Amino acid sequence: MTGERSELPVAAVFIFIGLTPNSNYLRGKLRMDEGGHIIVNEWMETDIPGLFAAGDIRSQSARQVVSSAGDGATAAIRADHYISDHFGGKPGTGAWLPSNVGQPQTGAANA
């Protein structure tokens, strides 16, 4: 490093912290592309029923926060349907949740 400073006027900056997904622990369990990104369908479903992948870890991702948020919303909607289909209830209602979810808890933890 020379210590020289310069200024570059720009309209925006995108900061990348890396493009390699942290998916090594899933190798051999899920289908992945050459780069280690998980292969999913349009509903973010993997080959394992009930397991979803969204955002930068999935193959064919745009690698942008806005698209990752959309992926997450898609996966959440499909996960709700999956849970409702397999455990009862109507999608979108949370009817598959225990009846005490959202209720104040009693006991030593709240004392």
C-alpha positions in Angstrom: 0.0 0.0 0.0 1.3 3.4 -1.0 -0.9 5.5 1.3 -2.1 7.4 -1.7 -5.7 8.6 -1.4 -8.1 9.4 -4.2 -11.8 10.2 -4.5 -14.2 8.6 -7.0 -17.7 10.2 -7.2 -20.4 7.5 -7.5 -24.2 7.4 -7.3 -24.3 4.1 -5.4 -22.1 1.4 -3.9 -22.8 -2.3 -3.7 -20.6 -4.1 -1.1 -20.0 -7.8 -1.6 -18.8 -9.9 1.3 -18.5 -13.0 -0.8 -20.3 -15.1 -3.3 -19.6 -18.6 -1.9 -22.6 -20.0 0.0 -22.1 -21.5 3.4 -23.6 -24.8 2.4 -20.8 -27.4 2.8 -22.7 -29.0 5.7 -25.5 -29.9 3.2 -23.3 -31.6 0.6 -24.6 -35.0 -0.2 -27.9 -34.3 1.4 -29.3 -31.8 -1.2 -28.8 -31.3 -4.9 -26.5 -28.3 -5.5 -24.9 -26.7 -8.5 -21.2 -26.5 -9.0 -20.9 -23.4 -6.8 -22.6 -25.0 -3.8 -26.0 -23.3 -4.3 -29.0 -25.4 -3.5 -31.3 -26.3 -6.4 -35.0 -25.4 -5.7 -38.2 -25.1 -7.7 -40.2 -21.9 -8.1 -41.7 -22.4 -4.6 -38.2 -22.6 -3.1 -38.7 -26.3 -2.3 -35.7 -28.6 -2.2 -35.8 -32.3 -3.0 -36.5 -33.0 0.7 -40.3 -32.5 1.4 -40.8 -29.6 3.9 -37.3 -28.2 3.5 -37.0 -24.9 1.7 -34.0 -22.7 0.6 -34.3 -19.0 -0.2 -32.1 -16.1 -1.0 -28.4 -16.2 -1.9 -28.0 -19.9 -0.9 -30.3 -21.0 -3.8 -29.2 -21.6 -7.3 -30.3 -19.0 -9.9 -30.6 -16.3 -7.2 -30.1 -12.6 -8.3 -27.9 -12.2 -5.1 -29.8 -9.0 -4.2 -31.5 -8.3 -0.8 -34.8 -7.4 -2.4 -34.9 -10.7 -4.4 -33.9 -12.6 -1.3 -36.7 -11.1 0.7 -39.1 -12.2 -2.1 -37.7 -15.7 -2.0 -38.2 -15.8 1.7 -41.9 -14.7 1.3 -42.4 -17.3 -1.4 -40.9 -20.0 0.8 -42.9 -18.9 3.9 -46.2 -19.1 1.9 -45.3 -22.5 0.6 -44.1 -23.7 4.0 -47.5 -22.7 5.5 -49.3 -24.7 2.8 -47.0 -27.7 3.4 -47.6 -27.6 7.2 -51.3 -27.2 6.7 -51.5 -30.0 4.2 -49.5 -32.4 6.4 -50.6 -31.3 9.9 -54.1 -30.0 9.4 -55.6 -26.5 9.2 -56.2 -24.0 6.5 -53.3 -22.2 4.8 -52.8 -18.6 5.9 -54.7 -19.1 9.2 -52.0 -20.6 11.4 -54.7 -23.2 12.4 -52.0 -25.8 12.7 -50.4 -23.9 15.6 -51.1 -25.0 19.2 -54.0 -23.0 20.6 -51.8 -21.3 23.2 -49.5 -19.6 20.7 -49.6 -15.9 21.3 -51.1 -16.3 24.7 -49.3 -15.0 27.8 -47.3 -17.8 29.4 -47.5 -18.6 33.0 -45.0 -20.2 35.3 -41.6 -19.7 36.7 -40.2 -18.3 33.4 -42.5 -15.3 33.8 -42.1 -14.8 37.5 
